[in-house]
Amino acid sequence: MCAPGIKLETDDLRDDVVNGVEQVRALNRDVGAVLLECTSLPPYAAEVNTKTGLPVFDLTACIEWLHRAVVPKHYQGYI
């Protein structure tokens, strides 16, 4: 996830992301969703959703949506 020799404190980063979202919500209750733009942040999307109740969008989800639009899933039989 990081360049060799760089240590990422994942618990601290997760807490920073969640706290940041909560601070923004405290300033503006109209926030209706969260967009995590950094490629290092998708692992924290579920925690942000759990703590805030907001829908969370991230780069991974956007790539999955794009892929699904370009390569639709083929269904067979009864679903």
URURRA-V955551 format. One record per backbone hydrogen bond with DSSP energy under -0.5 kcal/mol. NH is the residue of the N-H (numbers start at 1). CO is the residue of the C=O. Records with the same first field share a line. If there is no record, write none. Layout:
# URURRA-V955551
NH->CO ; CO
This chain:
# URURRA-V955551
6->3
7->5
8->6
9->7
10->8
13->9
14->10
15->11
16->12
17->13
18->14
19->15
20->16
21->17
22->18
23->19
24->20
25->21
26->22
27->23
28->24
31->28
34->55
36->34 ; 57
37->35
41->38
44->41
45->42
48->44
49->45
50->46
51->47
52->48
53->49
55->32
57->34
59->36
62->58
63->59
64->60
65->61
66->62
67->63
68->64
69->65
70->66
71->67
75->73
